[in-house]
Amino acid sequence: MTGMKKAVLVALAAGTAGGAAAAGIWLWRGSGDSPRIATGGPIVLISIDTLRADRLPVYGYTAITTPNIDTLAVDGVVFERAWSHAPLTLPAHMSILSGLLPFEHGVRENIGFTAKPDQRFLQHALGDLGYATGGFISSYVLRRQVG
C-alpha cells in the first residue's frame, strides 16, 4: 500500500456467515456515541457463505492459496474469534450488519422475512461518517427487497 496508511477491516465469514458478526459491533458500538474506527481508511467486509475459516490461509490452512484475501488481511484487522448468530444466511447477515441478535431484529429464516423499515445497519453508520458504501451480492436471500 502506498501513500497514507490505510486500514482495512477484513472479516471473513465461515460457515453461513460466521466469523464476521463482530465487524458491525466493533465499528458501531464503540465507546459512547462515536464508533470505534482505527483510521479513516477503507473498510472491506468479506462474507463468503458456507466457507469455513479453517480452510483459509489467513487462519492457518496451507493446502490452498488465497493471495487477494491474504493481502487484505496483512494490512487489516482479521477477527480470530467471531461466530455466526444464526445458521441461515439472511438472519446471520442481519446480525452481522445490525449488531443485533436474531431475537432483536426479528429475522429467523431466509424466506418470508425482511428488515424493519427503520432498521439501522453498519452501512448507515458508515454513511453518516462520510464513507461511500456499496455491496456486491450474489445470494438471492440477501437481495434488496429484504432490506
Secondary structure, DSSP 4 states (H G I P E B T S, - for coil): --SS---EEE-B-BTTTBT-HHHHHHHHS-STTS---SSSS----B--TT--GGGSGGGT--SS--HHHHHHHHTEEE-SS---S-SSHHHHHHHHHH---HHHH---SSSS----TT---HHHHHHHTT---------GGGSGGG-
